[in-house]
């Protein structure tokens, strides 16, 4: 419910195509908002580098996917842990009203350690999701956090299949 910022024109990319073939999706030109997404990731990396992040906080900037001021995606799995998520939320690392936390609960593969190894945003309303992680055994679940008027993020929805979330 509630009209998401992404209506998601899903494209299927198979694992046999591999990560290198997936990289072509990051090429500039024709990708609405591409330059802004690149800048927002760089901003996130700068905030991360200038912050006193200590164990157990673990955050990988490849787990960040900015869409627009309405929603950002954040991967939680092998390279980013729950303490990292809480740190990023509490320290206002996101510049979006909502953060869709994409949780890697079932797959946990070294071949797909970060959100950007399975998911790409091509434009404000077009995404690509690796075919392999759309199966029930490897699916990703989304917890959505929304920013309150005081600037704090609170959990609004949880355990939504990523494919379903993208189609909402």
N, CA and C of each residue as an Amber inpcrd file, in Angstrom:
protein
   504
   0.7580000  -1.1790000   0.0000000   0.0000000   0.0000000   0.0000000
   0.8120000   1.2620000   0.0000000   0.0950000   2.3230000  -0.0250000
   0.6660000   3.6170000   0.1830000   1.4800000   4.1990000  -0.9510000
   1.3620000   3.7050000  -2.1540000   2.0350000   4.2780000  -3.3110000
   3.5250000   4.4820000  -3.1540000   4.2940000   3.5700000  -3.5890000
   5.7500000   3.6590000  -3.5160000   6.2700000   4.5690000  -4.6230000
   7.4850000   5.0520000  -4.4540000   8.1030000   5.9250000  -5.4490000
   8.5250000   5.1480000  -6.6820000   8.5400000   3.8210000  -6.5800000
   9.0090000   3.0130000  -7.6990000   7.8990000   2.0660000  -8.1310000
   7.5160000   2.1220000  -9.3890000   6.5370000   1.1750000  -9.8830000
   7.2300000  -0.0300000 -10.4830000   8.5370000   0.0430000 -10.6410000
   9.4090000  -1.0540000 -11.0040000   9.0370000  -1.8030000 -12.2630000
   9.6840000  -1.4500000 -13.3160000   9.6340000  -2.2200000 -14.5420000
  10.7150000  -3.2800000 -14.3780000  10.3220000  -4.4700000 -13.8850000
  11.2990000  -5.5030000 -13.5400000  11.9170000  -6.1000000 -14.7890000
  13.2340000  -6.2020000 -14.7910000  13.9830000  -6.8750000 -15.8430000
  14.6580000  -8.0740000 -15.2120000  14.7430000  -9.1800000 -15.9170000
  15.3630000 -10.3680000 -15.3580000  16.8180000 -10.4610000 -15.8120000
  17.6960000 -10.5940000 -14.8470000  19.1090000 -10.8110000 -15.1130000
  19.4700000 -12.0960000 -14.3950000  20.0310000 -13.0320000 -15.0960000
  20.3590000 -14.3090000 -14.4840000  21.7630000 -14.2780000 -13.9160000
  21.9940000 -15.1340000 -12.9360000  23.3070000 -15.1840000 -12.3040000
  24.3760000 -15.6070000 -13.3010000  24.0180000 -16.3970000 -14.3000000
  25.0090000 -16.8260000 -15.2790000  25.5650000 -15.6460000 -16.0720000
  24.8100000 -14.5500000 -16.1160000  25.3170000 -13.3540000 -16.7710000
  26.4190000 -12.7150000 -15.9390000  26.4000000 -12.9770000 -14.6600000
  27.4830000 -12.5650000 -13.7840000  27.4980000 -11.0980000 -13.4270000
  28.2760000 -10.7980000 -12.4230000  28.3910000  -9.4420000 -11.8940000
  28.9560000  -8.4740000 -12.9270000  29.9460000  -8.8900000 -13.6960000
  30.5350000  -7.9730000 -14.6650000  29.5130000  -7.5140000 -15.6880000
  28.6660000  -8.4130000 -16.1360000  27.6360000  -8.0210000 -17.0910000
  26.6140000  -7.0980000 -16.4340000  26.4490000  -7.2220000 -15.1270000
  25.5020000  -6.3930000 -14.3960000  26.0110000  -4.9590000 -14.3050000
  27.3290000  -4.7760000 -14.3750000  27.9160000  -3.4480000 -14.2450000
  27.5120000  -2.4890000 -15.3650000  27.1300000  -3.0170000 -16.5200000
  26.7410000  -2.1260000 -17.6130000  25.5510000  -1.2580000 -17.2180000
  24.8100000  -1.6970000 -16.2290000  23.6350000  -0.9520000 -15.7970000
  23.9980000   0.3540000 -15.1000000  25.2480000   0.4920000 -14.6950000
  25.6820000   1.6970000 -14.0050000  26.2130000   2.7630000 -14.9580000
  26.2490000   2.4660000 -16.2360000  26.7970000   3.4230000 -17.1890000
  25.9200000   4.6620000 -17.2850000  26.5300000   5.8320000 -17.3080000
  25.7510000   7.0580000 -17.4210000  25.1710000   7.2220000 -18.8200000
  24.1960000   8.0740000 -18.9020000  23.5850000   8.3590000 -20.2060000
  22.2560000   7.6510000 -20.3310000  21.1920000   8.3890000 -20.3200000
  19.8730000   7.7890000 -20.4750000  19.2770000   7.2920000 -19.1760000
  20.0490000   7.2690000 -18.0970000  19.5410000   6.8220000 -16.8080000
  19.0570000   8.0400000 -16.0300000  17.7540000   8.2340000 -15.9940000
  17.2010000   9.3680000 -15.2780000  17.6830000   9.3590000 -13.8400000
  18.3250000  10.4140000 -13.4230000  18.7900000  10.5400000 -12.0530000
  20.1160000   9.8670000 -11.7630000  20.7780000   9.3170000 -12.7860000
  22.0250000   8.5850000 -12.5590000  23.0630000   9.4410000 -11.8420000
  23.3040000  10.6330000 -12.3320000  24.3340000  11.4910000 -11.7410000
  24.0130000  11.8220000 -10.2880000  22.7480000  12.0620000  -9.9900000
  22.3480000  12.3510000  -8.6180000  22.5670000  11.1240000  -7.7280000
  22.2350000   9.9210000  -8.2180000  22.4450000   8.7100000  -7.4260000
  23.9340000   8.4960000  -7.1410000  24.7760000   8.7510000  -8.1260000
  26.2270000   8.6290000  -7.9270000  26.6910000   9.6310000  -6.8700000
  26.2040000  10.8490000  -6.9470000  26.5790000  11.8810000  -5.9710000
  26.0990000  11.5220000  -4.5700000  24.8830000  11.0030000  -4.4480000
  24.3450000  10.6530000  -3.1340000  25.1420000   9.5150000  -2.5040000
  25.5950000   8.5480000  -3.3190000  26.4270000   7.4740000  -2.7770000
  27.7620000   8.0520000  -2.3010000  28.3320000   8.9720000  -3.0710000
  29.5840000   9.6190000  -2.6720000  29.3830000  10.4020000  -1.3690000
  28.2530000  11.0840000  -1.2410000  27.9450000  11.8120000  -0.0060000
  27.8600000  10.8470000   1.1740000  27.2090000   9.6960000   0.9600000
  27.0840000   8.6820000   2.0040000  28.4740000   8.1960000   2.4150000
  29.3240000   7.9150000   1.4160000  30.6920000   7.4540000   1.6950000
  31.4740000   8.5030000   2.4840000  31.3050000   9.7750000   2.1410000
  32.0060000  10.8440000   2.8510000  31.5390000  10.9200000   4.3040000
  30.2280000  10.8370000   4.5310000  29.7080000  10.8580000   5.9020000
  30.2510000   9.6580000   6.6850000  30.3100000   8.5070000   6.0210000
  30.7990000   7.2900000   6.6580000  32.2760000   7.4300000   7.0450000
  33.0820000   7.9580000   6.1340000  34.5160000   8.1270000   6.4020000
  34.7860000   9.1680000   7.4850000  33.9280000  10.1630000   7.6000000
  34.1520000  11.2250000   8.5880000  33.4870000  10.9360000   9.9320000
  32.8320000   9.7840000  10.0460000  32.1510000   9.4160000  11.2870000
  33.0010000   8.4370000  12.0890000  32.9310000   8.5370000  13.3890000
  33.6830000   7.5970000  14.2350000  32.9310000   6.2580000  14.3430000
  33.0530000   5.4290000  13.3220000  32.3480000   4.1470000  13.2940000
  33.2420000   3.0830000  13.9240000  32.7650000   2.4740000  14.9980000
  33.5120000   1.4330000  15.7030000  32.7250000   0.1310000  15.7180000
  33.4540000  -0.9490000  15.9780000  32.8010000  -2.2390000  16.1210000
  31.7230000  -2.1160000  17.1740000  30.5500000  -2.6640000  17.0310000
  30.1710000  -3.6730000  16.0430000  29.5610000  -3.1030000  14.7580000
  29.6350000  -1.7860000  14.5750000  29.0540000  -1.1650000  13.3830000
  29.8300000  -1.5930000  12.1460000  29.0880000  -2.1050000  11.1710000
  29.6850000  -2.5540000   9.9100000  28.7910000  -2.0600000   8.7780000
  29.3180000  -1.1530000   7.9360000  28.5540000  -0.5650000   6.8350000
  29.4070000  -0.5880000   5.5750000  28.8000000  -1.0270000   4.4810000
  29.4560000  -1.0190000   3.1700000  28.6420000  -0.1000000   2.2600000
  29.2870000   0.8980000   1.6690000  28.5560000   1.8510000   0.8310000
  27.9340000   1.1870000  -0.3990000  28.3910000  -0.0130000  -0.7580000
  27.7680000  -0.7340000  -1.8790000  26.3810000  -1.2590000  -1.4990000
  26.0170000  -1.1230000  -0.2250000  24.6820000  -1.5060000   0.2370000
  23.7100000  -0.3320000   0.2080000  24.1190000   0.7970000  -0.3710000
  23.2760000   1.9890000  -0.4290000  22.8390000   2.2430000  -1.8620000
  21.5430000   2.4570000  -2.0560000  21.0080000   2.7930000  -3.3810000
  19.9870000   3.9100000  -3.2120000  20.4040000   5.1170000  -3.5280000
  19.5260000   6.2900000  -3.4410000  18.6500000   6.3300000  -4.6840000
  17.3540000   6.5580000  -4.4950000  16.4430000   6.7220000  -5.6310000
  16.1360000   8.1950000  -5.8010000  15.5630000   8.7860000  -4.7590000
  15.1900000  10.1960000  -4.7880000  14.8970000  10.6260000  -3.3490000
  14.3670000  11.8160000  -3.1710000  14.0720000  12.3070000  -1.8310000
  12.9780000  11.5360000  -1.1270000  12.2930000  10.6960000  -1.8580000
  11.2210000   9.9020000  -1.2640000  11.7330000   8.5900000  -0.6840000
  12.6190000   7.8900000  -1.4130000  13.0500000   6.5680000  -0.9420000
  14.5040000   6.2760000  -1.3120000  15.1650000   5.6020000  -0.3730000
  16.4920000   5.0280000  -0.5910000  16.4100000   3.5550000  -0.2190000
  17.2710000   2.7560000  -0.8170000  17.3690000   1.3400000  -0.4690000
  18.6840000   1.1280000   0.2640000  18.6680000   0.2140000   1.2430000
  19.8490000  -0.0600000   2.0490000  19.9190000  -1.5560000   2.2890000
  21.0140000  -2.1800000   1.8860000  21.1680000  -3.6160000   2.0440000
  21.6870000  -3.9910000   3.4150000  21.1350000  -5.0630000   3.9390000
  21.5440000  -5.5950000   5.2360000  21.8700000  -7.0630000   5.0220000
  23.1460000  -7.4220000   5.1590000  23.5500000  -8.7920000   4.8780000
  24.9720000  -9.0520000   5.3020000  25.7800000  -9.5650000   4.3850000
  27.1450000  -9.9480000   4.7300000  28.0460000  -8.7650000   5.0600000
  27.9030000  -7.6500000   4.3680000  28.8300000  -6.5330000   4.5420000
  28.2920000  -5.3860000   5.3830000  27.0200000  -5.4020000   5.6810000
  26.4160000  -4.3810000   6.5330000  25.5440000  -5.0910000   7.5610000
  25.7360000  -4.7510000   8.8140000  25.0020000  -5.4510000   9.8730000
  23.9300000  -4.5500000  10.4990000  23.0790000  -5.1300000  11.3700000
  22.0220000  -4.3240000  12.0070000  22.5540000  -3.1190000  12.7860000
  23.7170000  -3.2530000  13.4040000  24.3000000  -2.1040000  14.1160000
  24.6380000  -0.9890000  13.1240000  25.0900000  -1.3600000  11.9240000
  25.3790000  -0.3750000  10.8810000  24.1190000   0.3240000  10.4090000
  23.0430000  -0.4420000  10.2590000  21.7550000   0.1460000   9.8680000
  21.3140000   1.1570000  10.9220000  21.3270000   0.7560000  12.1750000
  20.8680000   1.6310000  13.2580000  21.7320000   2.8980000  13.2990000
  23.0460000   2.7350000  13.1280000  23.9510000   3.8810000  13.1370000
  23.6040000   4.8480000  12.0000000  23.3910000   4.3140000  10.8030000
  23.0710000   5.1600000   9.6430000  21.7270000   5.8630000   9.8310000
  20.7320000   5.1490000  10.3710000  19.4260000   5.7700000  10.6090000
  19.5250000   6.8510000  11.6900000  20.1760000   6.5260000  12.8010000
  20.2660000   7.4650000  13.9240000  21.0950000   8.6980000  13.6030000
  22.0390000   8.5740000  12.6750000  22.9120000   9.6900000  12.3310000
  22.5260000  10.3620000  11.0210000  21.3000000  10.0950000  10.5710000
  20.7150000  10.7760000   9.4100000  21.5990000  10.7100000   8.1590000
  22.0990000   9.5030000   7.8580000  22.9180000   9.3080000   6.6610000
  22.0800000   9.3440000   5.3890000  20.7750000   9.1540000   5.5170000
  19.9070000   9.0730000   4.3370000  19.2510000  10.4180000   4.0840000
  19.0630000  10.7270000   2.8250000  18.4140000  11.9820000   2.4460000
  17.0790000  11.6880000   1.7840000  16.3740000  10.7130000   2.3460000
  15.0730000  10.2950000   1.8140000  14.0700000  10.2140000   2.9480000
  12.8090000  10.3770000   2.5980000  11.7370000  10.2700000   3.5900000
  11.5670000   8.8380000   4.0890000  11.8700000   7.8680000   3.2040000
  11.7420000   6.4500000   3.5670000  13.0390000   5.7240000   3.2190000
  13.3370000   4.6980000   4.0090000  14.4650000   3.8270000   3.7250000
  13.9290000   2.4050000   3.6650000  14.0930000   1.7650000   2.5060000
  13.6950000   0.3760000   2.3220000  14.9240000  -0.4730000   2.6070000
  14.9160000  -1.1550000   3.7390000  16.0460000  -1.9930000   4.1370000
  15.8370000  -3.3780000   3.5410000  16.7170000  -3.7380000   2.6090000
  16.6240000  -5.0130000   1.8870000  17.4860000  -6.0180000   2.6320000
  16.8220000  -6.9650000   3.2840000  17.5090000  -7.9190000   4.1590000
  17.8230000  -9.2280000   3.4320000  19.0790000  -9.6100000   3.4810000
  19.5290000 -10.8870000   2.9280000  19.5120000 -11.9000000   4.0690000
  18.3700000 -12.5420000   4.2700000  18.1840000 -13.4710000   5.3780000
  18.4760000 -14.9000000   4.9460000  18.1280000 -15.2510000   3.7220000
  18.1510000 -16.6460000   3.2870000  19.3590000 -17.0270000   2.4470000
  19.8690000 -16.1450000   1.6470000  20.9030000 -16.4580000   0.6630000
  22.3030000 -16.4390000   1.2780000  22.7260000 -15.3010000   1.8050000
  24.0000000 -15.1240000   2.5070000  25.1920000 -15.6620000   1.7010000
  25.2480000 -15.3280000   0.4220000  26.2900000 -15.8300000  -0.4590000
  27.4290000 -14.8270000  -0.6250000  28.6680000 -15.3300000  -0.5970000
  29.8330000 -14.4780000  -0.8600000  29.8240000 -13.9450000  -2.2890000
  29.0730000 -14.5870000  -3.1730000  28.9650000 -14.1190000  -4.5580000
  28.0200000 -12.9240000  -4.6860000  27.1970000 -12.7140000  -3.6710000
  26.2290000 -11.6220000  -3.6640000  26.2590000 -10.9440000  -2.2890000
  27.4160000 -10.3340000  -1.9230000  27.5750000  -9.8250000  -0.5540000
  26.8950000  -8.4930000  -0.2800000  26.5990000  -7.7250000  -1.3370000
  26.0510000  -6.3770000  -1.1610000  24.7930000  -6.2030000  -2.0020000
  24.0360000  -5.2100000  -1.6440000  22.8250000  -4.9010000  -2.4010000
  23.1440000  -4.6440000  -3.8700000  24.2390000  -3.9390000  -4.1640000
  24.5260000  -3.6100000  -5.5610000  24.9660000  -4.8060000  -6.3950000
  25.1650000  -5.9610000  -5.7800000  25.4850000  -7.1600000  -6.5570000
  24.2290000  -7.8980000  -7.0150000  23.0590000  -7.4730000  -6.5420000
  21.8110000  -8.1270000  -6.9410000  20.7410000  -7.1610000  -7.4320000
  20.9430000  -5.8650000  -7.2390000  19.8800000  -4.8850000  -7.4490000
  20.4700000  -3.6000000  -8.0090000  19.8710000  -3.0890000  -9.0750000
  20.3030000  -1.8200000  -9.6630000  19.0850000  -0.9370000  -9.8880000
  19.3010000   0.3520000  -9.7340000  18.2670000   1.3320000 -10.0270000
  18.6870000   2.0230000 -11.3110000  17.8650000   1.8730000 -12.3360000
  18.1760000   2.4780000 -13.6230000  17.6290000   3.8820000 -13.7450000
  16.4610000   4.1090000 -13.1650000  15.8570000   5.4330000 -13.1440000
  14.9150000   5.4620000 -11.9570000  14.2170000   6.5570000 -11.7780000
  13.3250000   6.6700000 -10.6230000  12.2480000   5.5940000 -10.5770000
  11.9430000   4.9740000 -11.7080000  10.8900000   3.9610000 -11.6970000
  11.2570000   2.6780000 -12.4360000  12.5560000   2.4390000 -12.6530000
  12.9880000   1.1960000 -13.3070000  14.1350000   0.5960000 -12.4990000
  13.9460000  -0.6590000 -12.1150000  14.9780000  -1.3800000 -11.3770000
  15.2850000  -2.6900000 -12.0780000  16.4270000  -3.2620000 -11.7240000
  16.8060000  -4.5820000 -12.2000000  17.1730000  -5.3930000 -10.9650000
  16.6330000  -6.6040000 -10.8940000  16.8790000  -7.4900000  -9.7720000
  17.3980000  -8.8080000 -10.3180000  18.5040000  -9.2850000  -9.7860000
  19.0810000 -10.5450000 -10.2170000  18.0450000 -11.6500000 -10.1200000
  17.8720000 -12.3820000 -11.1850000  16.8790000 -13.4430000 -11.2600000
  17.0300000 -14.4420000 -10.1080000  18.2500000 -14.7970000  -9.7880000
  18.5290000 -15.8000000  -8.7650000  17.9090000 -15.4590000  -7.4160000
  17.8930000 -14.2030000  -7.0340000  17.3880000 -13.8300000  -5.7110000
  15.8810000 -13.6180000  -5.6940000  15.2260000 -13.9360000  -6.7850000
  13.7710000 -13.8530000  -6.8090000  13.1310000 -15.1770000  -6.3980000
  13.9260000 -16.2330000  -6.2460000  13.3940000 -17.5260000  -5.8150000
  13.1030000 -17.4780000  -4.3150000  12.2050000 -18.3310000  -3.8650000
  11.8350000 -18.3450000  -2.4520000  13.0340000 -18.6320000  -1.5530000
  13.9450000 -19.4810000  -2.0010000  15.0970000 -19.8670000  -1.1840000
  16.1150000 -18.7460000  -1.0190000  16.1320000 -17.7930000  -1.9360000
  17.1290000 -16.7100000  -1.8920000  16.5120000 -15.3210000  -1.8550000
  15.2330000 -15.2380000  -1.6310000  14.5300000 -13.9590000  -1.6950000
  15.0840000 -12.9600000  -0.6900000  14.8130000 -11.7090000  -0.9450000
  15.1840000 -10.6250000  -0.0420000  13.9000000 -10.0670000   0.5670000
  13.9720000  -9.7310000   1.8370000  12.8280000  -9.1590000   2.5430000
  13.1090000  -7.6910000   2.8510000  12.0610000  -6.8820000   2.8050000
  12.1920000  -5.4420000   3.0190000  11.5190000  -5.0320000   4.3240000
  12.2420000  -4.2350000   5.1020000  11.6680000  -3.5120000   6.2250000
  11.7230000  -2.0470000   5.8230000  10.5920000  -1.3630000   5.9250000
  10.5550000   0.0400000   5.5220000  10.5190000   0.9500000   6.7460000
  11.4380000   1.9020000   6.7550000  11.4990000   2.9170000   7.8010000
  11.0670000   4.2450000   7.2060000  10.3000000   5.0100000   7.9730000
   9.8360000   6.3210000   7.5200000  10.3250000   7.3830000   8.4980000
  10.6900000   8.5250000   7.9460000  11.1800000   9.6400000   8.7690000
   9.9980000  10.3670000   9.3830000  10.0740000  10.5890000  10.6810000
   9.0320000  11.3250000  11.3960000   9.3170000  12.8230000  11.2690000
   8.3500000  13.6790000  11.6500000   8.5930000  15.1280000  11.6110000
   9.8040000  15.5540000  12.4490000  10.1520000  14.7760000  13.4710000
  11.3140000  15.1130000  14.3060000  12.6310000  14.6690000  13.6700000
  12.5490000  13.9750000  12.5200000  13.7560000  13.5550000  11.8130000
  14.2390000  12.1580000  12.1440000  13.5390000  11.4670000  13.0280000
  13.9030000  10.0900000  13.3900000  13.2030000   9.1110000  12.4590000
  13.8680000   7.9970000  12.1770000  13.2640000   6.9460000  11.3520000
  12.6120000   5.9060000  12.2490000  11.3790000   5.5260000  11.8730000
  10.6530000   4.4910000  12.6080000  10.1990000   3.4160000  11.6330000
  10.1320000   2.1880000  12.1260000   9.7020000   1.0560000  11.3140000
   8.2230000   1.1890000  10.9720000   7.8900000   1.1300000   9.6790000
   6.5000000   1.2530000   9.2270000   5.9600000  -0.0500000   8.6580000
   6.8280000  -0.8730000   8.0610000   6.4050000  -2.1570000   7.4800000
   7.5880000  -3.1050000   7.5580000   7.2990000  -4.3910000   7.6420000
   8.4060000  -5.3450000   7.7450000   8.1040000  -6.6520000   7.0240000
   9.1700000  -7.3310000   6.6430000   9.1260000  -8.6550000   6.0180000
   8.2970000  -8.7070000   4.7340000   8.4440000  -7.6780000   3.9010000
   7.7820000  -7.6540000   2.6000000   8.7730000  -8.2110000   1.5690000
   8.3260000  -9.1490000   0.7560000   9.1740000  -9.6830000  -0.3020000
   9.6090000  -8.5240000  -1.1960000  10.8900000  -8.4510000  -1.5370000
  11.4000000  -7.3350000  -2.3370000  10.6600000  -7.1880000  -3.6580000
  10.3850000  -8.2790000  -4.3270000   9.6670000  -8.2040000  -5.6040000
   8.2960000  -7.5730000  -5.3910000   7.5780000  -7.9790000  -4.3560000
   6.2720000  -7.3920000  -4.0510000   6.4190000  -5.9110000  -3.6990000
   7.4240000  -5.5840000  -2.9290000   7.6350000  -4.1890000  -2.5380000
   7.8440000  -3.3150000  -3.7690000   8.6230000  -3.7770000  -4.7030000
   8.8990000  -3.0070000  -5.9130000   7.6590000  -2.8070000  -6.7740000
   6.7210000  -3.7280000  -6.6860000   5.4980000  -3.6230000  -7.4860000
   4.4020000  -2.8130000  -6.7950000   4.6060000  -2.4300000  -5.5410000
   3.5850000  -1.6550000  -4.8270000   3.5880000  -0.2210000  -5.2840000
